[in-house]
Amino acid sequence: MLQPVDEKPDARSVEAGSVHRLIRWAGPVVAIGLIVSASFVLWQMITSMSYADVERAILTMSPWRIAASFLFTGLGLVSLACYDLIAVQVISRKPVLSNRRAALGSLIANIFANVLGLPLLSGGSARYRIYSMVGAGLSVVGRLIAMSWMTMWSGIVAVLGFSLALEPGRAEAVFGHHAVDRLIGVVLILLVVGFVVWVGSKRRAVRLGGWTVRLPNAWMAVGMIAVGAVDLVAAAAALWVLLPADAAPDLARYIVAYSVGLIAGIASNTPGGIGVFEAALVTGLGIAERPDVAAALILFRMIYFVVPLVLALALLGAIEVRHRRQTRERIAFGDDYAD
């Protein structure tokens, strides 16, 4: 009678298991570290200024600056709506969603992801609900999310690259020396250009989990980069016009500080990166103990996060009401209504 052999795991499988556990714990550890650091910086900000000073700074803010912030916020919302418009063309030769449905779903999902944090849960759930109403499955939503992340990160890399490569050199260098700044900028630009050339040489696809995700062609990739770049620049500009003139005099340093704050906020998984984003930004610019800066950050939160969230909730509610009404009409009359 054959006895079962007690096989010991080889060194490679043990090593792979260790790496997997390390990756699994690294995310929460990084998030906790970011939150703790941000809490320390914010505590210093709160204890170094009075509520009256912040209130006075808000009330004396120039109306044109607030109007400009709303204008840039609107431009950012347009770019968010374009994420899935391009992605739908990328993932399938025959579009699986109408342009209107893709634009609305993209806008609502990206607002939820920006404001609520945990983008896979918040934005992913919104996308699935909106697109499943017209028959799109989980695989379509997963591919759209992958394209959305590609759009966002390609835009960030492109904006950082051009900001550093073209910085005028009059102010203090971001990374210690202007030559280093420009070198990093050129490398980032080359990465973006290299990606466009790579996907343009032939139609490519990657495996994500159990799904095959088609990558964009060259023109689609350029469109995604442009949309992601407009998204980042519009958001940064919405805050820029609210900050005092001497808070961020150097555009390259400001873009880097804003991008670092954005990335830190995403990594922390706090709603909208709140606290972590502000701490990274004021630390990078050295403007932590100023009531006028705190006023600008508070107004930015209201204009760029709260107002769009109200808009997204209203749009999602309207879509739900329309879908339920059409469902009742289909059941009653057997008609097939277009999306």
C-alpha positions as CSV (number, residue, x, y, z in Angstrom):
1,M,0.0,0.0,0.0
2,L,1.3,3.4,-1.0
3,Q,1.8,5.9,1.8
4,P,1.3,9.6,1.2
5,V,4.6,11.4,0.8
6,D,5.1,14.4,3.1
7,E,6.4,16.9,0.7
8,K,8.2,19.9,2.1
9,P,7.8,23.2,0.4
10,D,10.9,24.2,-1.6
11,A,12.8,27.4,-0.9
12,R,11.2,29.2,-3.8
13,S,7.6,28.7,-2.6
14,V,8.6,29.7,0.9
15,E,10.2,32.9,-0.4
16,A,7.2,33.7,-2.6
17,G,5.0,33.3,0.5
18,S,7.2,35.6,2.5
19,V,7.1,38.3,-0.3
20,H,3.3,37.9,-0.5
21,R,2.9,38.5,3.3
22,L,5.2,41.4,3.1
23,I,3.2,43.1,0.3
24,R,0.0,42.4,2.2
25,W,1.2,44.1,5.3
26,A,3.2,46.9,3.6
27,G,0.0,48.8,2.5
28,P,-1.6,49.1,5.9
29,V,1.8,50.0,7.5
30,V,2.4,52.8,5.0
31,A,-1.1,54.1,5.4
32,I,-0.8,54.2,9.2
33,G,2.5,55.9,9.0
34,L,1.2,58.5,6.7
35,I,-1.8,59.2,8.9
36,V,0.3,59.5,12.0
37,S,2.7,61.9,10.3
38,A,-0.2,63.9,8.9
39,S,-1.8,64.1,12.3
40,F,1.4,65.5,13.8
41,V,1.7,68.2,11.1
42,L,-2.0,69.1,11.4
43,W,-1.8,69.3,15.2
44,Q,1.1,71.8,14.8
45,M,-1.0,73.8,12.3
46,I,-4.1,73.9,14.6
47,T,-2.1,74.9,17.7
48,S,-0.2,77.6,16.0
49,M,-3.1,79.7,14.7
50,S,-6.5,80.9,16.0
51,Y,-9.9,80.1,14.7
52,A,-10.6,83.8,14.4
53,D,-7.6,84.3,12.1
54,V,-8.7,81.4,9.8
55,E,-12.3,82.8,9.7
56,R,-11.1,86.3,8.9
57,A,-8.9,84.9,6.1
58,I,-12.0,83.0,4.6
59,L,-14.3,86.0,4.8
60,T,-11.7,88.3,3.2
61,M,-10.9,86.0,0.3
62,S,-11.3,87.8,-3.1
63,P,-14.5,86.7,-4.9
64,W,-12.6,86.3,-8.2
65,R,-10.3,83.8,-6.6
66,I,-13.3,81.7,-5.4
67,A,-14.9,82.0,-8.9
68,A,-11.7,80.9,-10.5
69,S,-11.5,77.9,-8.2
70,F,-15.0,76.9,-9.3
71,L,-14.0,77.4,-12.9
72,F,-11.0,75.0,-12.6
73,T,-13.1,72.6,-10.7
74,G,-15.6,72.5,-13.6
75,L,-12.7,71.8,-16.0
76,G,-11.6,69.0,-13.7
77,L,-15.1,67.5,-13.7
78,V,-15.1,67.5,-17.5
79,S,-11.8,65.6,-17.5
80,L,-13.2,63.1,-15.1
81,A,-16.1,62.4,-17.4
82,C,-13.7,61.7,-20.2
83,Y,-11.9,58.9,-18.4
84,D,-14.3,56.2,-19.4
85,L,-15.2,57.8,-22.8
86,I,-11.7,56.9,-23.9
87,A,-11.5,53.6,-21.9
88,V,-14.6,52.2,-23.6
89,Q,-12.9,52.6,-27.0
90,V,-9.8,50.9,-25.6
91,I,-11.2,47.8,-24.0
92,S,-13.5,46.7,-26.9
93,R,-13.6,47.1,-30.7
94,K,-17.4,47.6,-30.4
95,P,-18.3,50.1,-27.6
96,V,-20.2,48.3,-24.8
97,L,-21.7,51.6,-23.4
98,S,-23.2,54.7,-25.0
99,N,-21.1,57.9,-24.7
100,R,-23.7,59.4,-22.4
101,R,-23.6,56.5,-20.0
102,A,-19.8,56.3,-20.0
103,A,-19.5,60.0,-19.3
104,L,-22.0,60.0,-16.5
105,G,-20.6,56.8,-15.0
106,S,-17.0,58.1,-15.2
107,L,-17.9,61.4,-13.6
108,I,-19.9,59.9,-10.7
109,A,-17.4,57.1,-10.1
110,N,-14.3,59.3,-10.1
111,I,-15.9,61.9,-7.8
112,F,-16.8,59.1,-5.4
113,A,-13.3,57.7,-5.6
114,N,-11.7,61.2,-5.1
115,V,-13.9,62.2,-2.2
116,L,-14.6,58.9,-0.3
117,G,-11.2,57.2,-0.7
118,L,-10.9,53.4,-1.3
119,P,-11.3,53.9,-5.0
120,L,-11.8,50.2,-5.9
121,L,-14.7,50.0,-3.4
122,S,-16.3,53.5,-3.8
123,G,-15.7,54.2,-7.5
124,G,-15.8,50.6,-8.5
125,S,-19.2,50.1,-6.8
126,A,-20.6,53.2,-8.5
127,R,-19.3,52.1,-11.9
128,Y,-20.8,48.6,-11.5
129,R,-24.2,49.9,-10.4
130,I,-24.4,52.5,-13.3
131,Y,-23.1,50.2,-16.0
132,S,-24.9,47.0,-14.9
133,M,-28.2,48.8,-15.5
134,V,-27.5,48.5,-19.3
135,G,-26.1,45.0,-19.1
136,A,-22.4,45.6,-18.6
137,G,-20.8,42.9,-16.5
138,L,-18.0,42.8,-13.8
139,S,-15.3,42.2,-16.4
140,V,-16.2,45.4,-18.3
141,V,-16.1,47.4,-15.0
142,G,-12.8,45.8,-14.0
143,R,-11.2,46.8,-17.4
144,L,-12.6,50.3,-17.1
145,I,-11.1,50.7,-13.7
146,A,-7.7,49.5,-15.0
147,M,-7.9,52.1,-17.8
148,S,-8.9,54.8,-15.3
149,W,-5.8,54.1,-13.2
150,M,-3.6,54.1,-16.3
151,T,-5.1,57.5,-17.3
152,M,-4.6,59.0,-13.9
153,W,-1.0,57.9,-13.4
154,S,0.1,58.7,-16.9
155,G,-1.2,62.2,-16.5
156,I,0.6,62.6,-13.2
157,V,3.9,61.4,-14.7
158,A,3.5,63.7,-17.7
159,V,2.7,66.8,-15.7
160,L,5.6,66.1,-13.2
161,G,8.0,65.5,-16.1
162,F,7.2,68.8,-17.9
163,S,7.0,70.8,-14.7
164,L,10.5,69.7,-13.7
165,A,12.1,69.8,-17.2
166,L,10.8,73.2,-18.0
167,E,11.2,74.9,-14.6
168,P,12.8,78.3,-15.0
169,G,15.5,77.9,-12.5
170,R,15.0,81.2,-10.7
171,A,13.7,79.8,-7.5
172,E,15.2,77.1,-5.2
173,A,15.6,73.7,-6.9
174,V,13.1,71.0,-6.0
175,F,15.6,68.2,-5.7
176,G,18.6,70.1,-4.6
177,H,20.0,71.2,-8.0
178,H,18.3,72.5,-11.1
179,A,20.2,70.1,-13.3
180,V,18.8,67.2,-11.2
181,D,15.3,68.6,-11.5
182,R,15.6,68.8,-15.3
183,L,17.2,65.3,-15.5
184,I,14.3,63.8,-13.5
185,G,11.8,65.7,-15.7
186,V,13.4,64.4,-18.9
187,V,13.4,60.8,-17.6
188,L,9.7,61.1,-16.8
189,I,8.9,62.5,-20.2
190,L,10.9,59.7,-21.8
191,L,8.9,57.2,-19.9
192,V,5.6,58.6,-21.1
193,V,6.9,58.9,-24.7
194,G,8.3,55.4,-24.5
195,F,4.9,54.0,-23.4
196,V,3.2,55.7,-26.3
197,V,5.7,54.3,-28.8
198,W,5.5,50.8,-27.2
199,V,1.7,50.6,-27.4
200,G,1.8,52.2,-30.9
201,S,4.1,49.6,-32.4
202,K,1.4,47.0,-32.2
203,R,-1.9,46.4,-30.4
204,R,-1.0,44.9,-27.0
205,A,-2.8,43.4,-24.0
206,V,-1.9,42.5,-20.5
207,R,-3.2,39.9,-18.0
208,L,-4.8,41.3,-14.8
209,G,-5.9,38.4,-12.6
210,G,-8.1,36.3,-14.9
211,W,-8.8,39.1,-17.4
212,T,-7.1,40.1,-20.6
213,V,-7.1,43.9,-20.8
214,R,-6.4,45.5,-24.2
215,L,-4.0,48.4,-24.0
216,P,-4.6,51.6,-26.0
217,N,-3.1,52.3,-29.4
218,A,-0.8,55.4,-29.7
219,W,-3.5,57.9,-30.3
220,M,-5.7,56.6,-27.5
221,A,-2.7,56.6,-25.2
222,V,-2.0,60.2,-26.0
223,G,-5.7,61.0,-25.3
224,M,-5.5,59.2,-21.9
225,I,-2.3,61.1,-20.9
226,A,-3.9,64.4,-21.9
227,V,-7.1,63.7,-19.9
228,G,-5.1,62.6,-16.8
229,A,-2.9,65.7,-17.2
230,V,-5.9,68.1,-17.4
231,D,-7.4,66.4,-14.4
232,L,-4.3,67.0,-12.3
233,V,-3.6,70.5,-13.5
234,A,-7.2,71.6,-13.0
235,A,-7.3,70.3,-9.5
236,A,-3.9,71.9,-8.7
237,A,-5.1,75.2,-10.2
238,A,-8.3,75.2,-8.2
239,L,-6.2,75.3,-5.0
240,W,-3.4,77.5,-6.5
241,V,-5.8,80.4,-7.1
242,L,-7.0,80.2,-3.4
243,L,-3.5,80.2,-1.9
244,P,-1.8,83.5,-1.0
245,A,0.5,84.8,-3.7
246,D,3.7,84.2,-1.7
247,A,2.7,80.7,-0.6
248,A,3.7,78.9,-3.8
249,P,5.7,81.3,-6.0
250,D,7.5,78.5,-7.9
251,L,5.2,76.5,-10.2
252,A,7.5,73.4,-10.4
253,R,7.8,73.1,-6.6
254,Y,4.1,73.6,-6.2
255,I,3.2,70.9,-8.8
256,V,5.6,68.5,-7.1
257,A,4.2,69.2,-3.7
258,Y,0.6,68.9,-4.9
259,S,1.4,65.6,-6.6
260,V,3.2,64.2,-3.6
261,G,0.2,65.2,-1.4
262,L,-2.2,63.6,-3.9
263,I,-0.2,60.3,-4.0
264,A,0.2,60.3,-0.2
265,G,-3.6,60.8,0.1
266,I,-4.3,57.9,-2.2
267,A,-1.9,55.7,-0.3
268,S,-3.5,56.6,3.1
269,N,-6.9,55.5,1.9
270,T,-8.5,58.3,4.0
271,P,-11.6,59.9,2.5
272,G,-10.3,62.3,-0.1
273,G,-6.8,61.9,1.4
274,I,-8.0,64.4,4.0
275,G,-5.3,65.4,6.5
276,V,-2.5,63.5,4.7
277,F,-2.8,65.6,1.5
278,E,-2.8,68.9,3.4
279,A,0.1,67.8,5.6
280,A,2.2,66.8,2.6
281,L,1.4,69.9,0.7
282,V,2.2,72.5,3.5
283,T,5.3,70.5,4.5
284,G,6.6,70.5,0.9
285,L,6.0,74.2,0.5
286,G,7.0,75.2,4.0
287,I,3.7,77.1,4.7
288,A,2.3,75.1,7.7
289,E,1.7,77.9,10.2
290,R,-0.4,80.4,8.2
291,P,-4.1,81.1,8.7
292,D,-4.5,82.3,5.1
293,V,-3.2,78.9,3.9
294,A,-5.6,77.0,6.2
295,A,-8.4,79.1,4.8
296,A,-7.4,78.3,1.2
297,L,-7.3,74.5,2.1
298,I,-10.7,74.7,3.7
299,L,-12.3,76.5,0.8
300,F,-10.6,74.0,-1.6
301,R,-12.1,71.1,0.2
302,M,-15.6,72.7,0.0
303,I,-15.2,73.7,-3.7
304,Y,-13.4,70.7,-5.2
305,F,-14.7,67.9,-3.0
306,V,-18.1,68.7,-1.3
307,V,-19.8,70.5,-4.2
308,P,-18.9,67.7,-6.7
309,L,-20.0,65.1,-4.2
310,V,-23.4,66.7,-4.0
311,L,-23.5,66.8,-7.8
312,A,-22.6,63.1,-8.1
313,L,-25.2,62.1,-5.5
314,A,-27.9,64.1,-7.4
315,L,-26.9,62.5,-10.8
316,L,-26.8,59.0,-9.3
317,G,-30.2,59.6,-7.8
318,A,-31.6,60.8,-11.1
319,I,-30.1,57.7,-12.9
320,E,-31.7,55.4,-10.3
321,V,-35.1,57.0,-10.6
322,R,-35.0,56.9,-14.4
323,H,-33.8,53.2,-14.4
324,R,-36.6,52.2,-12.0
325,R,-39.3,54.0,-14.1
326,Q,-38.0,52.4,-17.3
327,T,-38.0,49.0,-15.6
328,R,-41.6,49.4,-14.5
329,E,-42.6,50.5,-18.1
330,R,-40.8,47.5,-19.6
331,I,-42.6,45.1,-17.3
332,A,-46.0,46.8,-18.0
333,F,-45.7,47.3,-21.8
334,G,-42.8,45.1,-22.9
335,D,-41.0,48.0,-24.6
336,D,-37.3,48.1,-24.9
337,Y,-36.0,51.6,-24.1
338,A,-32.6,52.8,-25.3
339,D,-29.9,53.8,-22.8
